[in-house]
Amino acid sequence: MPARLSAVLNRQGIHTPTAIQAATLPDALAGRDVLGRGRTGSGKTYAFLLPLVARLADGPGPRRGAPRALVLAPTRELVGQIEQALAPLARTAGLTTRTVFGGVGQQPQVNALRRGVDIVLACPGRLEDLIGQGHCTLDDVLVTVLDEADHLADLGFLPAVRRLLGRTPRRSQRLLFSATLDRQVDALVKEFLHEPVTHEADPSQSRVGTMSHHVLHVEREHRLSVLVDLASAPGRTVVFTRTKHGAKALARQLNRSGVAAVELHGNLGQGARTRNMEAFHAGRAAALVATDIAARGIHVDDVALVVHADPPAEHKAYLHRSGRTARAGNAGTVVTLMTSDQVRDVRALVRAAGIKPTTTRIDGAHHPILADLAPGDRHLTVSIDQGPSGPGSRSRPANGGGTGAGRGRRNAAQRRSSQERRTPAGTSDRAQPRGRRRRRRNSVSRAA
């Protein structure tokens, strides 16, 4: 390793390579094409960033609109996190970088490309748009990296990835990293990597080794109270749903029940996604409710608990979701909520994932296993604001370990009762709210 890059790692307390780094760095630094498989959280990001920066350091500056290296990733959040890891390395080597993805205005990206940039970190769609508009060419690319290649395939990006790789010089270096090496990834390797060196640094099942896995058999009407109880324990919690609508609705329900939660899904604009992730990173939100968009590459330190509020459709998604906890050698807990009509599907799911979870039948938020899975005093909030400045709330301890959902229902009932006392049956139109008087007059008019 170049000494100045090692010094950057030393300042961050990184002294020993992970398994995937130790396996791939010699070949990648030697300029070979590399195919690397490592589980989520195994250190793949530095495994490709270090040789990429070493290759570009001290080279000629970039031409206008012609980057010297390209990193492709499936989501905006992952692109942003790669940029954070790259920034101190690039700064030390005197390299410039630029992220390129949709959901934000393209002009700052265009301006940066016009000035010349060494490394572009991109999602495939926006990069193709800019190339089509004549703002960028890949003719000078020396190193191309595909991160989370299997997820790029799962999201339908492979046609765009093929077109982009076809624009890079034929014998330029290509580094492909993935958590799994399936048929689609293999086809990409055969087409674009030249005599690649393959490294599988850890056996498939090691990805679940530091996690404890639990299935809670719970009826549908108790799901929210159980989620509130788990998410109101100390530490960060990531809750997964299958749909964007489900993530939005569940985040709202958790907030109403007293858990400071933010959402992350494809329907959010980039500004909202960034604010919500910042709130979760900073601890202003205790829970992140997400679709599978967050299952790959989203790194937040000290996620204590992952909850599959909706069991995923297939075992790869289960493993990637669960990988948000138990990172960098830490332990973590994974909980799957299973209703009676999901028993067969969940059993098939965990069997395919190669795990043997502990299954417990519970009948609400008062079962003692919840305190074992998420230990500590429950803490609920009075309110949560997900406006432009991010979530903010005032806290109160949960009364007697309750979830807060019951209190919300009682408060709503008290407000309805109070309204009924103020407007008893038989009250005249003039005493009723203006909107109600207008609706009554309209109905009389229609009847006439």
NORCORMO-V97460 format. One line per field, one symbol per residue. phi: phi as a letter, one per 40 degrees, with the letter a starting at -180 (. if undefined). psi: psi as a letter, one per 40 degrees, with the letter a starting at -180 (. if undefined). A space follows every 10 residues. Layout:
BEGIN
phi: ???
psi: ???
END
This chain:
BEGIN
phi: .ddccccccc ccgbbbcccc ccccddcccc gccbbbbacd gchccccbcc ccccccdgcc cccdgbccab bbbcbcccdc ccccccdccc cccgbbbacb acgbcccdcc dcccchacbb baccccccdc cccgcabbcb ccbbbbbfdc cdcccgcddc ccccccccdd bccbbbbacb bbcccccccc cbcbfccbbb cacdcccbcc bbbbbbcbcd cbdccccccc cccchcbbbb bcbccccccc ccccccchbc bbbaaccccc cccccccccc dcgcbcbbbb ccdccbgcbb cgccabbccb dccacccccc dcccbfcfgc cabbbbcbcc cbdccccccc cccgbbccbb cbbhcbcccc cccbchccbb bcaabbcdcg caabbacccg gccgcccccc cccccccccc ccbcdgccdc ccddcccccc cccccccc
psi: hhdddddddd deehdhiidd ddddddddde eihhhhhiih eefddddddd ddddddheai iiihegieih hhididdddd dddddddddd ddefiiihih iaeiiedddd dddddhidhh hiiddddddd ddeeeiiede hdhhhhifdd ddddeeeddd dddddeeihd eihhhhiidi gadddddddd dehhfihhhg diideedede ihhihhhiid eedddddddd eeiiiihhhh ididdddddd ddddddeehh iiihieeiid dddddddddd deedhdihhi aededhehhh ifhdhhhgdh hididddddd ddeeififei iihhhhhhid eedddddddd ddefigihhh hifaeehddd dddgiihihi idihhfadei iiiiiiihhf eieedddddd dddddddddd ddgiieiidd eiiddddddd ddddddd.
END
